[in-house]
Amino acid sequence: MKIMKFGGTSVGRPERMHQVKDLVTSSEEPTIVVLSALSGTTNALTSIGEALSSGDKALAKKRIDELHAHYLDFYPKLLSSEAGIQKAKEIVQEHFEFLNILLKISFNEALNLDILAQGELLSTKLFFTLLEEHGIKANFLSALDFMSIDINGEPELDKISERLKAILAEYDADQTLFVTQGYICKNHRNEVDNLKRGGSDYTASLVAAAINASVCEIWTDIDGMHNNDPRIVDRTRPIAELSFDEAAELAYFGAKILHPASIWPAQQFNIPVRLLNTMEPQAHGTLIKAEVPSVGVKAIAAKDGITAIKIKSSRMLLAYGFLRKVFEIFEKYKTPIDMITTSEVAVSVTIDEVGNLSKIIKELEAFGMVEVDSDQAIICIVGNKIAEDEGTLKSVLDALKGIPVRMLSYGGSRHNVSVLVDSKVKKQALSQLNEGVFVWN
């Protein structure tokens, strides 16, 4: 059995949802289809929740009506039969009645999570109706029946596997197509929750791991992971193959095509991941697997919104336990560190979550002078064994000539060289690296 996950742009227009229908029905093996919400829906639902949370019911009503109008326009273009259109009408009416009811009751965070779940519930129900209209035998699986997270928000893979295998065992062998939601799940209180932004990729990988799938296909609107950001640099190319480690580095450090957490479940169970293009299904895309033979720089990614913190303390830096005490402050405020460099008198770290920055700085000042640089960007250069190749670092630094580098991380991973620069020069840095570390025909 394989997994086919389709993102919001892949189902965001009626004609694209038809393309998805054709793709999933051409599969030669049993398939679980994982769908995101229609593009733009999650953002709209987030704004509805924010308006309700702030008590602005007029704004919430306006946002609900705007989103409702989009779906009223969408489903008549998706379906053609009278029965199909009527069923879709009832689906849309049911979900928007729920949203409108929220205008009349007291709002809380649990309701906000229910709001965010509406996008995936709508997209899967509409897609399932499309399959029914075309006489395609399929089965609807509610992700809320098997996807769950623990008290720390981490997926409960063993429980997911046990529940999902039990559900699938109830179907006859000739039942080979299943449709379910990405992103949404139940939490430890058995309430509706989610896997956070980009969580549909995570769902697909978790489902693949849970049933030991043959492959996990992630379908988007570009032909695989590119060697650089095509929105910023003039020329890029798709990467044919990546190792799990390389893909994880790129996803974490800014490659938008893949959710950072989604590599881990597939990697643990050695399940290949394919990144494919819904609009160009014949394109090779990118294959991610355990080992790849090629070495050298494969790709570059950039992560924005970085804050650098330097702690200078000639008195304490070399003291036993100093670094542990520094890291305990970040742990206390649940703030992950991306990069770290040290010298005889200072330690510098980077973070991308600044909700507790002022509290962190206050506690760090007990150790010495603290300097903070905001609006930074981490640029990550990734490739198989590049940290073992003495020429890679030279080519990276040569390519960055004229670019002020705030921090450099080299040797922490055999697959990664990372630099920290001001966000103002990120585009220039990416362009110079693109021309300096890749060979172009």
Protein Blocks (a to p, Z undefined) as FASTA:
>chain_A
ZZddddfklmmpfklmmmmmmmmmmpcbdcdddddddehklmmmmmmmmmmmnopaklmm
mmmmmmmmmmmmmmmmmpmbfklmmmmmmmmmmmmmmmmmmmmmccdfklmmmmmmmmmm
mmmmmmmmmmmmnopacddddfklmgccdfkopacfklmmmmmmmmmmmpcfklmbdcdd
ehiacdfkopacdebehklmmmmmmmmmmnopabdcdddfbecjafbdfklmmbdcddfb
dcfklmmmmmmnopakbcfklmmmmmmnopacddddfklmmbnbjaddfbdfbgcjfbdc
ddehiacdddddfklmmpghklmmmmmmmmmnopacfbdcddfkbccdddfbfklmmmmm
mmmmmnmccdddehiacdddddehklmpmklmmmmmmmmgoiacfbdcehjackbccddd
dfklmmmmmmmmmmmmpccZZ
